[in-house]
């Protein structure tokens, strides 16, 4: 039982850092810092949408104003606002009641030279737009569209990241296979050195054969080192994408399911699925709405203002006898603004037309990318089949060449050439498998599918 437990613990530790494509993709979509930053664009657009809708609710403001003055007009006005004005404030106390002098030229000191007064004003103000020439409606519509546009863009960026993960993952798998292939070639090259040495001892070959075999063996050592370095680089990139330093190994190649639909069907699906096309369509719709937004300046603006407050010469001024209210409705209509509005409308129309052209251009580009990906898949599959045949043939030639060398029918150099050809055929098959997987992944992305 202890042995079984020890075996399980050892096995789990060996594979703790080994990941498959689905696992590393999930980690990347959860942890990638760039993707997290891009997702915040959606939150920003939602805030903008909320702001646009909030303008319709108007503004409610609280004010507490404290003022002290001996300005005749302001001091009298403050008394009037707090409903404390008396005839004495007009200077009636200085009025000559006897009629001995003409009172009209007299400047009443109480009115012209009042004592300084402090006024405390407490008020609530509510301002509400009633009609903005459809400007608020257009702003709300644009903000709402941009939320969807940013969501579409995020989905597109997420899919682009998926193929980066596939490249890194399958690149690591390919490098791993290169290491394995190089180690197998190492066994062969070592056997060539041994064979040449034994035949030299028997007097069948010269010392040159041994040296040629040793040079080839050294080249294989270099190939092993390069393959290990490529594997380390691919793993480093994979760790970077997934933001996970625990990744230490990968499983098998990730192959994408082949698509058997016709080219026309694939193009049709791409035009309905592609997130970048949806993003451009939504931006085009935004540009169309912006024309209405600019046209709103041609309409009158109507707004309302409601104010309720208290005025007194003390801070505790909440008194029903000293409250007031103001209710106003205003209309503003621009008769002439120096052609600013017409210029803005014209510019919005140009931007809309330009965006439409880019939209149509993108549709053509998407159709081209689907066709290119479709043709590439067929080509890479055919190439893989030929590479596999070539590898089988090269391996067979090496075995026969080895027998011919033993029988002194060919030189060591000829044997090494055939072994090098086999080595190249093996690496070509590995790269062809990588290319096929990448081609089908790019086809999936070209029609708007993801790789999950």
C-alpha positions as CSV (number, residue, x, y, z in Angstrom):
1,X,0.0,0.0,0.0
2,X,2.9,2.4,0.9
3,X,4.6,1.6,-2.4
4,X,1.4,2.3,-4.3
5,X,0.9,5.6,-2.5
6,X,4.6,6.6,-3.2
7,X,4.1,5.7,-6.9
8,X,1.0,7.9,-7.0
9,X,2.7,10.9,-5.3
10,X,5.7,10.5,-7.6
11,X,3.6,10.4,-10.7
12,X,1.5,13.4,-9.7
13,X,4.6,15.4,-9.0
14,X,6.0,14.5,-12.4
15,X,2.9,15.7,-14.2
16,X,2.0,18.6,-11.9
17,X,3.3,21.2,-14.4
18,X,2.1,19.4,-17.6
19,X,-0.8,21.0,-19.3
20,X,-3.1,20.3,-22.3
21,X,-4.3,22.9,-24.7
22,X,-7.7,23.3,-23.1
23,X,-6.2,23.8,-19.7
24,X,-3.6,26.4,-20.7
25,X,-6.2,28.2,-22.8
26,X,-8.6,28.4,-19.8
27,X,-5.8,29.8,-17.7
28,X,-4.9,32.3,-20.3
29,X,-8.5,33.6,-20.7
30,X,-8.7,33.9,-16.9
31,X,-5.3,35.3,-16.1
32,X,-4.0,37.2,-19.1
33,X,-3.3,40.8,-18.1
34,X,-3.7,42.3,-21.5
35,X,-7.1,40.7,-21.9
36,X,-8.2,42.0,-18.5
37,X,-7.2,45.5,-19.5
38,X,-9.2,45.2,-22.7
39,X,-12.2,44.0,-20.8
40,X,-12.2,47.3,-18.9
41,X,-13.1,49.1,-22.2
42,X,-16.6,47.4,-21.9
43,X,-16.9,48.7,-18.3
44,X,-16.0,52.2,-19.6
45,X,-18.6,52.1,-22.3
46,X,-21.2,51.0,-19.8
47,X,-20.3,54.0,-17.6
48,X,-20.7,56.3,-20.6
49,X,-24.1,54.7,-21.4
50,X,-25.2,55.3,-17.8
51,X,-24.0,58.9,-18.0
52,X,-25.9,59.5,-21.2
53,X,-29.1,58.2,-19.7
54,X,-28.5,60.2,-16.5
55,X,-28.7,63.5,-18.3
56,X,-32.4,63.0,-18.8
57,X,-32.9,62.9,-15.0
58,X,-31.6,66.5,-14.6
59,X,-29.5,67.9,-11.8
60,X,-30.5,68.4,-8.2
61,X,-28.2,70.7,-6.3
62,X,-28.0,71.8,-2.7
63,X,-26.5,75.3,-1.9
64,X,-25.6,77.0,1.3
65,X,-24.5,80.6,0.6
66,X,-23.3,83.1,3.2
67,X,-22.8,86.7,2.3
68,X,-22.0,89.9,4.3
69,X,-22.3,93.3,2.7
70,X,-23.1,97.0,3.3
71,X,-23.9,97.5,-0.3
72,X,-27.2,99.5,-0.3
73,X,-28.9,97.5,-3.0
74,X,-27.7,94.1,-1.7
75,X,-28.4,94.8,1.9
76,X,-31.9,95.9,1.1
77,X,-32.4,92.9,-1.2
78,X,-31.2,90.5,1.6
79,X,-33.8,92.0,3.9
80,X,-36.4,91.7,1.2
81,X,-35.5,88.1,0.5
82,X,-35.8,87.2,4.2
83,X,-39.1,89.1,4.3
84,X,-37.8,91.6,6.9
85,X,-38.0,94.9,4.9
86,X,-39.8,97.7,6.6
87,X,-40.8,101.3,5.7
88,X,-37.9,102.4,7.9
89,X,-35.5,100.7,5.5
90,X,-36.8,103.1,2.8
91,X,-35.8,106.1,5.1
92,X,-39.4,106.9,6.2
93,X,-38.0,107.9,9.6
94,X,-36.3,110.8,8.0
95,X,-39.5,112.0,6.3
96,X,-40.5,115.6,7.3
97,X,-44.1,115.2,8.4
98,X,-44.6,118.9,9.1
99,X,-44.3,119.9,5.5
100,X,-41.8,122.6,6.4
101,X,-39.4,121.4,3.8
102,X,-39.8,119.6,0.5
103,X,-39.0,115.9,1.3
104,X,-38.3,114.9,-2.3
105,X,-34.6,116.0,-2.5
106,X,-33.8,114.4,0.8
107,X,-31.5,111.3,0.5
108,X,-32.5,108.9,3.3
109,X,-29.5,107.6,5.1
110,X,-31.2,104.4,6.2
111,X,-31.7,103.4,2.5
112,X,-28.4,104.7,1.1
113,X,-26.1,103.9,4.0
114,X,-27.5,100.7,5.7
115,X,-25.7,98.8,8.3
116,X,-23.8,95.7,7.1
117,X,-25.9,92.6,6.9
118,X,-25.2,88.9,6.8
119,X,-27.5,86.7,4.8
120,X,-27.7,82.9,5.0
121,X,-29.3,81.3,2.0
122,X,-30.2,77.6,1.9
123,X,-31.7,76.2,-1.3
124,X,-32.4,73.2,-3.4
125,X,-32.2,73.6,-7.2
126,X,-33.5,71.2,-9.8
127,X,-32.8,71.7,-13.5
128,X,-34.4,69.4,-16.0
129,X,-34.0,69.3,-19.8
130,X,-37.4,69.1,-21.5
131,X,-36.4,69.1,-25.1
132,X,-32.9,69.0,-26.5
133,X,-33.6,68.7,-30.2
134,X,-33.2,64.9,-29.8
135,X,-29.6,65.4,-28.7
136,X,-30.0,63.3,-25.6
137,X,-31.8,60.6,-27.4
138,X,-28.9,60.4,-30.0
139,X,-26.3,60.4,-27.3
140,X,-28.1,57.6,-25.4
141,X,-28.3,55.6,-28.6
142,X,-24.6,56.1,-29.5
143,X,-23.6,55.1,-25.9
144,X,-25.8,52.0,-26.1
145,X,-24.3,51.0,-29.4
146,X,-20.7,51.4,-28.2
147,X,-21.3,49.0,-25.3
148,X,-22.2,46.3,-27.9
149,X,-19.3,47.4,-30.1
150,X,-16.8,47.1,-27.2
151,X,-18.2,43.7,-26.3
152,X,-17.7,42.5,-30.0
153,X,-14.2,43.9,-30.0
154,X,-13.4,42.1,-26.8
155,X,-14.7,38.8,-28.2
156,X,-12.5,39.3,-31.3
157,X,-9.4,40.1,-29.2
158,X,-10.1,37.0,-27.1
159,X,-10.2,34.8,-30.2
160,X,-6.9,36.4,-31.5
161,X,-5.4,35.5,-28.1
162,X,-6.6,31.9,-28.5
163,X,-4.7,31.4,-31.6
164,X,-1.6,32.8,-30.0
165,X,-2.0,30.2,-27.3
166,X,-2.4,27.5,-29.9
167,X,0.8,28.7,-31.7
168,X,2.7,28.7,-28.4
169,X,1.3,25.4,-27.2
170,X,1.8,23.5,-30.4
171,X,5.2,25.2,-30.8
172,X,6.2,23.7,-27.5
173,X,4.8,20.3,-28.5
174,X,6.8,20.5,-31.8
175,X,10.0,21.4,-29.9
176,X,9.4,18.5,-27.6
177,X,9.1,16.2,-30.6
178,X,12.3,17.7,-32.0
179,X,14.1,16.8,-28.8
180,X,12.7,13.2,-29.0
181,X,13.7,13.0,-32.7
182,X,17.1,14.3,-32.0
183,X,17.7,11.8,-29.3
184,X,16.8,9.0,-31.6
185,X,19.1,10.4,-34.3
186,X,21.8,10.5,-31.5
187,X,21.5,6.8,-31.1
188,X,21.9,6.3,-34.8
189,X,24.9,8.7,-35.1
190,X,26.5,7.0,-32.1
191,X,26.0,3.6,-33.8
192,X,27.6,5.0,-36.9
193,X,30.7,6.0,-34.9
194,X,30.8,2.5,-33.3
195,X,30.3,0.8,-36.7
196,X,33.1,2.8,-38.4
197,X,35.4,2.2,-35.5
198,X,34.8,-1.6,-35.6
199,X,35.2,-1.7,-39.3
200,X,38.4,0.3,-39.0
201,X,39.7,-2.2,-36.5
202,X,39.0,-5.0,-39.0
203,X,40.8,-3.0,-41.7
204,X,37.8,-2.5,-43.9
205,X,37.7,1.3,-43.6
206,X,40.0,4.2,-43.0
207,X,40.2,6.6,-40.1
208,X,38.4,9.2,-42.2
209,X,35.1,7.2,-41.8
210,X,35.4,7.5,-38.0
211,X,36.0,11.2,-38.1
212,X,33.1,11.8,-40.5
213,X,30.8,9.8,-38.2
214,X,32.1,11.8,-35.2
215,X,31.5,15.1,-36.9
216,X,27.9,14.0,-37.7
217,X,27.5,12.9,-34.1
218,X,28.6,16.4,-32.9
219,X,26.1,18.0,-35.2
220,X,23.4,15.9,-33.6
221,X,24.5,17.1,-30.2
222,X,24.0,20.7,-31.4
223,X,20.6,19.8,-32.8
224,X,19.6,18.5,-29.3
225,X,20.7,21.7,-27.6
226,X,18.9,23.8,-30.1
227,X,15.7,21.8,-29.7
228,X,15.9,22.1,-26.0
229,X,16.3,25.8,-26.3
230,X,13.3,26.1,-28.6
231,X,11.2,24.1,-26.1
232,X,12.3,26.4,-23.3
233,X,11.4,29.5,-25.3
234,X,8.0,28.1,-26.3
235,X,7.3,27.3,-22.7
236,X,8.4,30.8,-21.6
237,X,5.9,32.3,-24.0
238,X,3.2,30.0,-22.9
239,X,3.8,30.9,-19.3
240,X,3.7,34.6,-20.3
241,X,0.3,34.2,-22.0
242,X,-1.2,32.2,-19.2
243,X,0.4,34.2,-16.5
244,X,1.4,30.9,-14.9
245,X,5.0,30.0,-14.0
246,X,4.0,26.5,-12.9
247,X,3.8,25.2,-16.5
248,X,6.7,22.9,-17.2
249,X,5.5,20.5,-19.9
250,X,2.8,20.0,-22.6
251,X,0.8,17.1,-23.9
252,X,0.1,16.2,-27.5
253,X,-0.6,18.4,-30.5
254,X,-3.9,20.2,-30.4
255,X,-5.7,19.5,-33.7
256,X,-8.7,21.5,-34.7
257,X,-11.7,19.6,-36.0
258,X,-11.8,19.8,-39.8
259,X,-14.6,21.7,-41.5
260,X,-16.2,20.0,-44.5
261,X,-18.6,22.8,-45.5
262,X,-18.3,24.4,-49.0
263,X,-16.3,27.6,-49.4
264,X,-19.5,29.6,-50.1
265,X,-21.0,28.3,-46.8
266,X,-17.9,29.2,-44.9
267,X,-17.9,32.7,-46.3
268,X,-21.6,33.1,-45.4
269,X,-20.9,31.9,-41.9
270,X,-18.0,34.3,-41.5
271,X,-20.2,37.3,-42.5
272,X,-22.7,36.4,-39.7
273,X,-20.2,35.3,-37.0
274,X,-17.1,37.5,-37.2
275,X,-16.9,39.8,-34.1
276,X,-14.6,42.3,-35.8
277,X,-17.2,42.7,-38.6
278,X,-19.9,43.2,-35.9
279,X,-17.7,45.8,-34.3
280,X,-17.4,47.7,-37.6
281,X,-21.1,47.4,-38.3
282,X,-21.8,48.9,-34.8
283,X,-19.3,51.7,-35.4
284,X,-21.0,52.4,-38.7
285,X,-24.4,52.6,-36.9
286,X,-22.8,55.0,-34.3
287,X,-21.6,57.2,-37.1
288,X,-25.1,57.3,-38.6
289,X,-26.5,58.3,-35.2
290,X,-23.9,61.0,-34.8
291,X,-25.4,62.8,-37.8
292,X,-28.7,63.1,-35.9
293,X,-26.7,64.2,-32.8
294,X,-25.2,67.1,-34.8
295,X,-28.6,68.0,-36.4
296,X,-30.1,68.5,-32.9
297,X,-28.4,72.0,-32.8
298,X,-30.9,73.1,-35.5
299,X,-33.8,72.6,-33.0
300,X,-34.7,74.8,-30.0
301,X,-33.6,73.8,-26.6
302,X,-36.2,73.8,-23.8
303,X,-35.3,73.4,-20.1
304,X,-36.9,73.9,-16.7
305,X,-35.5,75.4,-13.5
306,X,-37.1,74.9,-10.1
307,X,-35.6,76.4,-6.9
308,X,-36.8,76.3,-3.3
309,X,-35.0,77.9,-0.4
310,X,-34.8,80.0,2.7
311,X,-33.1,83.4,3.5
312,X,-32.4,84.8,6.9
313,X,-29.7,86.7,8.9
314,X,-28.9,83.6,11.0
315,X,-27.7,80.1,10.0
316,X,-30.8,78.4,11.4
317,X,-32.9,79.8,8.6
318,X,-35.4,76.9,8.0
319,X,-38.5,79.0,8.6
320,X,-41.8,78.6,6.8
321,X,-42.3,82.4,6.9
322,X,-39.0,83.0,5.0
323,X,-39.1,80.3,2.3
324,X,-39.4,81.0,-1.4
325,X,-39.6,79.1,-4.7
326,X,-38.8,79.9,-8.3
327,X,-40.2,77.9,-11.2
328,X,-39.0,78.8,-14.7
329,X,-39.1,77.3,-18.2
330,X,-36.7,78.6,-20.8
331,X,-36.3,78.3,-24.5
332,X,-33.1,78.8,-26.5
333,X,-33.0,78.8,-30.3
334,X,-29.8,79.5,-32.3
335,X,-30.6,81.7,-35.3
336,X,-27.0,81.8,-36.6
337,X,-23.9,80.2,-35.3
338,X,-21.3,81.0,-38.0
339,X,-22.1,77.8,-40.0
340,X,-20.7,75.7,-37.1
341,X,-23.7,73.4,-37.0
342,X,-23.9,72.8,-40.8
343,X,-20.1,72.1,-40.8
344,X,-20.5,69.6,-38.0
345,X,-23.3,67.8,-39.8
346,X,-21.3,67.7,-43.0
347,X,-18.3,66.3,-41.2
348,X,-20.5,63.6,-39.5
349,X,-21.9,62.6,-42.9
350,X,-18.3,62.3,-44.3
351,X,-17.3,60.2,-41.3
352,X,-20.3,57.9,-41.8
353,X,-19.5,57.5,-45.5
354,X,-15.9,56.7,-44.8
355,X,-16.9,54.1,-42.1
356,X,-19.3,52.5,-44.6
357,X,-16.5,52.1,-47.1
358,X,-14.3,50.5,-44.5
359,X,-17.1,48.2,-43.6
360,X,-17.5,47.0,-47.2
361,X,-13.7,46.7,-47.5
362,X,-13.7,44.5,-44.4
363,X,-16.4,42.3,-45.8
364,X,-14.3,41.7,-49.0
365,X,-11.2,41.1,-46.8
366,X,-13.0,38.6,-44.7
367,X,-14.2,36.7,-47.8
368,X,-10.6,36.6,-49.0
369,X,-9.2,35.5,-45.6
370,X,-11.7,32.6,-45.5
371,X,-10.8,31.5,-49.0
372,X,-7.1,31.7,-48.3
373,X,-7.5,29.7,-45.0
374,X,-9.6,27.1,-46.8
375,X,-7.1,26.7,-49.6
376,X,-4.2,26.6,-47.1
377,X,-5.9,23.8,-45.1
378,X,-6.1,21.6,-48.2
379,X,-2.6,22.4,-49.2
380,X,-1.1,21.7,-45.8
381,X,-3.0,18.4,-45.5
382,X,-1.6,17.3,-48.9
383,X,1.9,18.4,-47.9
384,X,1.6,16.4,-44.6
385,X,0.7,13.2,-46.5
386,X,3.7,13.7,-48.8
387,X,6.0,14.4,-45.8
388,X,4.9,11.2,-44.0
389,X,5.6,9.2,-47.2
390,X,9.0,10.8,-47.5
391,X,9.9,10.1,-43.9
392,X,9.0,6.4,-44.3
393,X,11.0,6.2,-47.5
394,X,14.0,8.0,-45.9
395,X,14.0,5.7,-42.9
396,X,13.9,2.7,-45.2
397,X,16.8,4.1,-47.2
398,X,18.9,4.6,-44.1
399,X,18.4,1.0,-43.0
400,X,19.4,-0.3,-46.4
401,X,22.3,2.2,-46.7
402,X,23.6,0.9,-43.3
403,X,23.7,-2.6,-44.7
404,X,25.4,-1.5,-47.9
405,X,28.0,0.3,-45.8
406,X,28.7,-2.8,-43.8
407,X,29.2,-4.6,-47.1
408,X,31.4,-1.8,-48.4
409,X,29.1,-0.9,-51.2
410,X,28.8,2.8,-50.2
411,X,31.1,5.3,-48.3
412,X,30.5,6.6,-44.8
413,X,29.8,10.0,-46.4
414,X,26.9,8.5,-48.4
415,X,25.5,6.8,-45.3
416,X,25.6,10.1,-43.4
417,X,23.9,11.9,-46.2
418,X,21.0,9.5,-46.1
419,X,20.8,9.8,-42.3
420,X,20.7,13.6,-42.6
421,X,17.9,13.2,-45.2
422,X,16.0,11.0,-42.7
423,X,16.6,13.6,-39.9
424,X,15.2,16.4,-42.1
425,X,12.2,14.2,-43.1
426,X,11.4,13.7,-39.5
427,X,11.5,17.4,-38.6
428,X,9.5,18.2,-41.8
429,X,6.7,15.9,-40.6
430,X,6.6,17.5,-37.2
431,X,6.4,21.0,-38.8
432,X,3.8,19.8,-41.3
433,X,1.6,18.6,-38.4
434,X,2.1,22.0,-36.7
435,X,1.2,23.8,-39.9
436,X,-2.0,21.7,-40.4
437,X,-3.2,22.4,-36.9
438,X,-2.5,26.1,-37.3
439,X,-4.2,26.2,-40.7
440,X,-7.4,24.7,-39.4
441,X,-7.3,27.0,-36.4
442,X,-7.0,30.0,-38.7
443,X,-9.9,28.7,-40.7
444,X,-12.0,28.5,-37.6
445,X,-11.1,32.1,-36.7
446,X,-11.7,33.3,-40.2
447,X,-15.4,32.1,-40.0
448,X,-15.8,33.6,-36.5
449,X,-15.5,30.4,-34.4
450,X,-13.4,30.2,-31.3
451,X,-10.9,27.4,-30.3
452,X,-12.5,26.5,-27.0
